[in-house]
Amino acid sequence: MAKQKFKKVVITQKKSTISQTLRQKRTISALGLGKINRSVEKELSPQVAGMISKVNHLIEVKEV
């Protein structure tokens, strides 16, 4: 089974998680974020796309 090629995206945290639910805080942490203006580069797999959709009000996503 060949590995699929996914698009790369840069995810940047733009808002704080202070007043957010525990689930959203853990999602931000699982994405590798945690501080405002921190960025990570990820492959846009279905799992990552689902995580992005759950915290899209806290982050900014750009294609690479």
ABEGO torsion letter per residue (X at the ends): XBBBBBBBBBBBBABBAAABBAAAAAAAAAAGBGBBGBBBBBBBBAAAAAAAAAAAAABBBBBX
